[in-house]
Amino acid sequence: MPFTPIHFGFGALGKAVAPRHFSFQAFVVSQVLIDIEPGFGLLTGAAVLHGTTHTLPGALAIAGATLGSFALWQRFASKRYFSLGHGISHLRVGASALIGTMSHIALDSMMHADMPLSRTLGVTLHNLAGAGPEMLCQGAAALAGTVAVFRHGYRTLRRHPPIR
């Protein structure tokens, strides 16, 4: 995928389906952190854009860095009277960041020939996928919007039932 925001569709779907158990902020931070390496590679003209951060150990390290940054932020924010939200647990942040990094490398493996998985297998998975990964992300975003609209409508109807 050419840009990180395309990956946000799956994060939006996670938040729409399990709003109390999924941290969209942690998902987004993990997406941005994992794409710093390819972004730097684009700026410097590197031959391989997707390297260490797009491997399993790299993705786990990025998820851990996301968790660590959120833990530091909560510690700092609690002393300054502002925060990212009430009750963001470390488990929720860690799971959301892990889902973010793992989905990122899975989708990028289908899209980019320079991914470590594609190079290891000797098969460019992007040739097999075509525009499929982008369509999956866009479909996930559309489904997230649909779920959110229905969830909001259901809550509104429960609070304010129609008068008969």
Secondary structure as UniProt FT lines:
FT   HELIX           4..7
FT   HELIX           8..17
FT   TURN            19..21
FT   HELIX           24..34
FT   HELIX           36..44
FT   HELIX           52..54
FT   HELIX           56..80
FT   TURN            86..87
FT   HELIX           90..111
FT   TURN            113..114
FT   HELIX           116..121
FT   HELIX           125..129
FT   TURN            130..131
FT   HELIX           132..159
//
